[in-house]
Amino acid sequence: MKLTLIKPNIGRPEHRLYVDEGRMEPLQLGILAALTPADIQVELFDDRMEEIPYDRTTDVVAITVETFTARRAYEIAGEYRLRGVPVIMGGIHPTLLPEEAAEHCDAVVIGDAEPVWEQVMEDARRGGLRQKYQGKQPEIPQESVLTRRDIFEGKGYLPITLLQFSRGCRYHCNFCASAAYFHSKHYCRRVEDVVAEIKSQKRKLLFFVDDNIVANFEKAKELCRALIPLKIRWVSQGSMDMLRDRELMELLVKSGCLGMVIGFESIREDNLKTMNKSANRAREFHMYREEIKQLRKWGLQTWAAFTVGHDGDTLESIRETCRFAVRNKFTFAAFNILMPYPNTPLYDSLNRQGRLLYGGKWWLHEDYRFNHASIAPANMSPRELTEVSFWCRKRFNSIGSIVGRALQPQTNLRTPYRFLTYLAYNPLFRKEVFKKQGLRFGLKGKESSQTR
């Protein structure tokens, strides 16, 4: 039997395929390939950089679906089903909206695929796929399973190895799709499995794609102690409260941590309270002054993630958020419009208030564009929110800002390696900001035919 794995693209700029130059390995598909019985041939196609050969012979297709790629994923599934090829869908979006996904495929995997994937493949062999498979989240994820990386070869991914130590996060942020998916629980792999996976590949630069690698301080310390002898460099995503544990910070640095994506989210305390961002809410809120001081002390290159469009936001407060990021010389920053992901508390609240645009299903709407507002904000129009968020991206990623931020001595200039990393990735992310803005989801418009 032959299994085809698909990573969908977001969409298109005016009927052309958008090629993601900052693409990274689709880790979830590498894990899925590793779980697949050895006698099944596995092939990966990445819609972000290559055409999908729909007419190439295959027995079954599996597509990983995120909310931003749902429309495109449904298009791809439709092409294969027209050719009589059964399609399986899984991932965060089908788990949150299984009934919607089921309309576009033959089988939906709800939740984690690890406990059910062997059964899914056996059912596919005999032509008896069930409509739904309920995958219960294992307490120990990816146990004794090493990601299959041969399927990534020749795809032009960034030279950084993706892997996971943990899944989920213990916090309850009201806008977070991951919190809804994992029910605000945190699951850790065995440290020895992580070490074995690192040793199984050749790179020394790693990206742990965990939602919050420090959600469990003691587990994170255990991981860091095991990483120290490996002499690697790594980045991940973490929460602000890690700064409260000195031992943890010392171990992060000793283990080779270069920096973290940290959800600052807002510089307004009222917004943090409304979104239930408890990891950021200190007893006395002073615009992250002490936290930034500590991040610089430890030398961490910070990717500061902000969401804009909360009820406490104004046009001026959003502009000040950008100026705050530039002033503090963060290595990277994201200014994401507040998005109502399905089945999150934010989505439900805005839906009750009648503030969802595009009929509530912005991810499927023909008129929706990437990085545009999909809600009616409290203190501005949706168009104003779209424009000011793009202004933030343009301002932060301007040539002058890139040059000025490079000169932060405790982080970006701390070592030649860190400086070169800064110089390599900032122009790339600047380019992607402009390429992605306003992308139409999917490749087919109302006027398009069924084929590409």
N, C-alpha and C positions, 0 to 999 in steps of 0.2 A: 504493500500500500504506500501511496505517496501523500504526504501532508504538506500543504503550502501555508506558510505563516505570512501575515500581512500587517505592516505598520502603516496606517493611513496618514495622509497629509492633512493639512488644515483646509486648503482650498486653492483658489487661483487668483492671480491678478489679471483681470480682463481676459479670461478664456485661455490663459497660459498656465502651465504647471509651475507652481512656486517651488523652487529648489531651496531647501533649508541648508545654508552653508555652515550653520552652527550645530548641525545634528549630532546627536550622541547615540551610542548603541541602544537599541530597544531591549533593555535588560529583561523585561518580562517575557519576551519571546525566546531569549536565550535560555531562560529557566524552563519554559514550556518545552523547548527542544530537548533539554536534558531529561525531562520527565517522560518523554515519548519513548516507547519500546524501541530497542536498537534495530529491529528488523523493518522499521518504518522509515522510508526515505523522507528527509525534511529539507525544505527549501524556503528561504526567506526572500520576500520582496518588500522593499522600503519605498513607499509611495512618495516620500519626501525628496527622493533624488533619482528615481528611475521609473520608467513605464512599467505597468503591470501587464505581463503577457497572458491575457485571459484565455487564449486558445491553447496554451501549453497544457499538456495532459497532467491532470492531478485527480486524486480521489476525494479529497476533502480539504476545505480551506478554514483556517482559524484566524480571526481578526481581533486584535486588541483595540478597544474603543474607549476614548476619553470624550468628555462632553464637547470639547472644541473640534474633535474629529468625527463626531457622530454622523453628521450629514454625509461626509465623504465616505465613511465606512459603509453606510447604507447603500450608497451608489456602487461601491465595489462589490458588495454582497449581491446586489441586483444583477450585475454583469455575470457573476459566476452561476447564479441560480438560473439565469436565462439559458446557460449552457448545460444545465442539469447537474451541476456540482454542488453538493451540500455544503452549507456554511455554518460554522460555529462562531459565536461571539462571546467575549468575556471582557473583564476589566471593570473599571470603576463606574462607567456610565451604565452598562447593562445591569450592574448590581443595584444601582440606585433606581433605574427605570426598566426592569426586566420585561414588562408588558410591551413597552415601546420597542425595545430591541427585538423581541420575539416576532414582531410584524415583518422584520427584514431578514430573518435567518431561519435555519432549521433547528438550531439548538442554542440555548443560552446557558452559560456557566455563571451562576450567581455566587459571588464571594470568591474565595480563594480556590484556584484550580487544583492545587496539589493533591487534596484527598480524593478527587474524582477523575483526574485526567486519564488514568489507566482505564477506567470504565468507559469514559468518553471514546477513547481510541478503540476499545474492543467493540463497542456498539457501532462505531463507524465502519469497522472491518466487515461486519455482518449486515450493514445497510439498515441498522435499526436505531438511529439516533433518537434519543428522547428530546422532547421540546425544552425541558429545563433540567439542569443539574444543580443541586445545592451544595456548594463547597464550604464546609465548615472551616473556619480559620484555625489552623493548627497552633497549639500553644508554643511549639518550637518550629518556626518556619524553615523551609528549605533544609531540612535535616538530611545530612550526608548527600546533598545534591550540589554538584558543581556546575555552574552555568556553562552551557555549550557555546563557545565563542567562535568556532570555525564558521558558523553561519554569518558572522559579521564581516568576514574577510572580503576585501574589494569594494566595500560600500562607502568608503571615504569618510568614516566617522572621525570625530576629533580624537587625537591621540591620548585619551584618558579612559581608563578602565572603570566601568560602572559595576557596582555590587551593592549588597545590602547587609547591614547588621540587624536592623530591626524594622518592624512595620507598625504603622499607626503612631498615635500620640495620646498621652493621658489627659490633654486639655480639651475644653469644650467650646472653642471659638465658633460663634454662631454662623459664620460664612463658610466654614471649612468642609469641603466635600470628603476629605480624608477622615475627618472626625465622624461624619455620617457613615462612611463605609466601614470603619473599624469600631464604631460605637465608643469612641474615645478610650480605646484600650491600646496597650503597647505590648508588642510581642518581640522577643529577642531570639536570634539564632544562637547556636552554641559557638562560643569563641573559637574552638578548635576547627569548626567547619569554615569559619571566616578565614582563619590563618591558612588552612589548606587551599582555599580558593585563591587567595593572594599568591601563594607559592605555585599554583597551577598555571599562572599567566606571567608574562615577561615584564610588564610595565611597572614603573616605580611611582607613577602618578595615578591616584585613584580617586574616584568620586563615590562616596557612600550616599545613595539616593534616599536614605531614610527620611521620613517626614520630620522626625526629631530624634537625632541620634543620642541626645543627652536626656531624653525623657525619663530614663531611670539612671540616676547618677552612679549607683554602685555597679550596674551592668556596664555602663560606659567606661568606668575606671578599669574594670576587668578587661575590656576590649583594648583599651589604650596600653595597658601593661603588656599585653601579648603583641601589640604592634611595634613597640620600641625596638626589639631586636631585628625586625624586618627592614628597618631603615628605609621606609617609604615616605612619600609626601601625599597628603590627602586633604580633601575638602568634603563638607557635608552640609546638612541643614540642622540648625539647633535653635534652642529657645534662650531668651535673655537671662533666665534664672540660673543658667550654668555658672554665671559670674559670682554667685553666692557661695560656691564651693571651691576654695583655693586649691585643694588637692586635685580636684577634677581638672581645673585649668592647667596646673603644672603637668599633669599626665597628658592632656591634649597636646600641649606644646612639645613635650618630650617624644610623643609618638609620631610626630611629623605633621600635625594639623597645620595647614597653611591659613585656613580661614573657614568661615561659615556663612551660609545664607541664613539670615536672621529676620524674622518677621517683626519689624518695628511697627508696621501697619499705620500708625498715626502719631502725630506729635501733640495731639489733643487728648487730655485725660478723659474727657467725657466720652469720646469715641471708643477709647480702650474699654471703658466700663460697659458701654452698650454692646460691643462685640464680644464681651466676656473674655478679653485677652488677659487672663489672670497672670500669665508668666511675665508680663511687662509692667504690672501695676505695683510699683514700690509704695512704701508707706508715704513717702513724700515725692511727688513727681516733679522733676526739674528738667524736662526735655531731654532725658537720657544723658545728662551731663556726666554723671559718675560712671554710667555703663560704657560710654564711649571712651572715657579715660582709661577704664580697665581693659577694653578691647585693644587699645593702642599699647598699653603696658605689656600685654601678652603677645603683641605683634601679629594679631589675627587680621588678615585682609577680609574685610566685611562686605558681603553683598546685602545691602539693606533693602528689604522688601516692604513697600508701602501699598496700602489700598486707599483709594480716594473715592469719595462719593457718599461717605457716611452722613448721617443726619446732622452731625455737628460740624460738617465741613462747609466752608464757603469758598468762593473762587480765590479769595486772598489767602485763606488758610492753606489751600492746596498749593498755590504758588510758593508760599513760605515753606511748605514741606520740601519742595524742590531746592529752594535756596539753602535750607537746613542741610540737605544731603550734600550739596556742592561745598558748602562751608566746612563740613566735617570730613571732606575728602575721602568718602567711602570708595572702596575699590570699584564696586559696581552698585547700582541701585535700580530697582524696578518700581514703577508707578502704575499699578494695576487698577483699573476701574473696578469698583466693587461689583462682583458678579454673583447673581443668585443661582447657585448650583442646585439642581433638583433635589428635593427631600432633605435640604438643610433647614435649620431653624430660620435663617435669614429669608430663604425662599418662601417658606410658609407664612412668615410675618408679612412680607411685602405683598404676597398674593392676597392675604386677607384685607390688606389696605387698598387693594386695587392699583398697585404701583408697578406691576410688572408690564413691560412693553413686549411687543411682538407676540401677543397672545400667550405669554408665559413661556413659550418654547423658542427662545431666541436661537438656540443651537440648530434648529431646523428651518428657521424662517428665511425665505428667499432674499429679503431686504436687509437682513442683519449683516454687519461687517465686523471683522476682527478688531478688538480694542475700541469698540463703540459702546456707549452706554446702553444697557438693556433694562434700566430701571428709571423711574421718575424720582430724581433726587429731591431732597427737601428744600434746598436753598439756591437752586439754579435749574436751568433747563437741561434735558438730556444732551442736547447739542453742546451746550456750554461745558458740561462735564467731559464729553468726548474731546473737545478742543483743548481744555486746560490740562487734561492728562497727557495729551500728545505734546503740548507745550513743555511739560515737565520732562518728558523723554528726550525731546530735542535739546532742551537746555542742558540737562545733565550729560548728554552724550555729544555736546558740541566740542569742536576741536579745542577751544579755549579751556573748557572744563576738563577735558581729558589731560591736557598738559598741566593744568594747575593741580589737579588731584594726584597726579603722578608724584608730586613733590612732598608727600606725607612721609617724614623720615622714619617713623616708628613702624610703619606697615609696608607701604609700596616701595620704599627705598631701604628697607631693613637689610635685604641681601640682594645681590645681583639676580638671583633666580626669581625672587618675587617681583623685581622690577621688570624683568623680561616677560614674566607671565602677564603682568599688567599691560605691557606694550603689545603683546600678542593678541589678547582677548578683547581689550576695549574697542579697537577699531572694528573687530568682527561684530561685536554686539551693537555698535553704532549702526553698522550697515543693516543688520537684521531689524532694528527698530523701524527704519524707513521702509524696508521691503514688506514687512508684515502689516503695517498700519492700513486698515481699510480692506483687507483681503475678504473676498466673498467666500463663504464656506462651500465646500464641494466644487466639482468641476462642471456641473451641469446647471444651466439656467432654465428658466421656463421655456425658452425657445429651443433648447438643445434636444438632440435626438437621444435614443437610448444608448447609443454607442459613442465611444470617445472620439 
